[in-house]
Amino acid sequence: MNEIIQSCTSCNHTTNLAECYPRCPICNEPLNVSLIESGSINYEATWSDPFYIRYRDFYPYLDNTIKISLGEGLTPLMPLENVAKELNLSSVYVKNETLNPTWSFKDRGSVIGVMHAIKNGYSKIGTVSTGNMAASIAAYGAKAGLKTYIFVKGDMLPEKVNPIAIYGPKVLQVKGEYSVLYEQSLQIGQEKHIAFINSDVPMRIEGSKSIAYEICEQTGFNVPDFVIIPTSAGGNFRGIVKGFVEFYKAGIIKKIPRPVCVQSAGCAPIAKAFLNNEDTISHFGNTSTIAPAIGNPNPPSGNEVLRLLKRYLGLAVTVTNCEIIKAQKQLASYGVFSQPAGAVPLAALYKLTDELIPHDSSVALVTTGGGLKDSSVLGKHKLDAEVINISELSYKL
Ligand SMILES: [Zn+2]
């Protein structure tokens, strides 16, 4: 096997894997760990082992003696037969990432990122996050016993800060522009030897690729035609595509699903650039979305997502707040309660079927985070419960 390195997604400049710096020193585009082009699934691993033991051929750089797993990954892939029938699709699946230890897909990248930081001598970690990633890094930092720094938005409400603070990290609510904070955290991390495991650092991409590996296994290696992914910074999108490409190169699957980037209409820098046939994204300006988990106006992996969309015949689409709320309720009617960002793939499916997703296609929707993360949005639904006296019970049933 060739040496495993990091290379720039744009100019191919290479750096050592031990560097926890995530961006190219030449052109500032994100870095990728080398493609792992051979390997097989470790069927001796039990379902209670971490995902990176099951797929350890594809994580050859990890030190598996560092045991900080909280039981992330290996989430269900659930068929939505009613939706498939309604839209004349051959199958529709939900990859239910709400069932991770801190209720979002971020745990996959956190465990790999923290293991990598420990292996490379870091005793301090951190992240910049609007919510899901902050809670995830706080949890893994606690499990690993590392000093953990979490930068969140200055105006974040206590009901969102407290579920992060409960794990005991140093939480800093920083006033100022979020995308500037991302850059500054990486600089401070280098100066103070803190591994900032931000949204699209190479090890987060490595964590997310297991979503694709699991979809391959769970569909009996008959992978779907399309995979619809809520996209903010672009890290999860990149990871899922990389996972399919690696299994394809290793001969485990026969095709690479077409990736679909879905964004909120109120914050759609990648979809806008794609639909305008541009090669680079522009800052989206002021955002307005009911799904803040996909609310990054200047996604650090935006240009690389555009490159991947072109390379793998992908699609990009936006959905409105109304469509997101409707999709959240619909997903709940099948038993999956996701946060608004996790419902956008279902909303996108309704928009794309017929014209861009042909009948009889198979589709997987990636549902990214749990609904209790953002209970304030429940006020947008018409939900009620009836108050009655105990003596009235039998009349009401
Ligand atoms: Zn570069």
Boltz pocket constraint, residues with backbone or C-beta under 6 A from the ligand:
constraints:
  - pocket:
      binder: B
      contacts: [[A, 8], [A, 9], [A, 10], [A, 11], [A, 12], [A, 13], [A, 24], [A, 25], [A, 26], [A, 27], [A, 28], [A, 29]]
      max_distance: 6.0
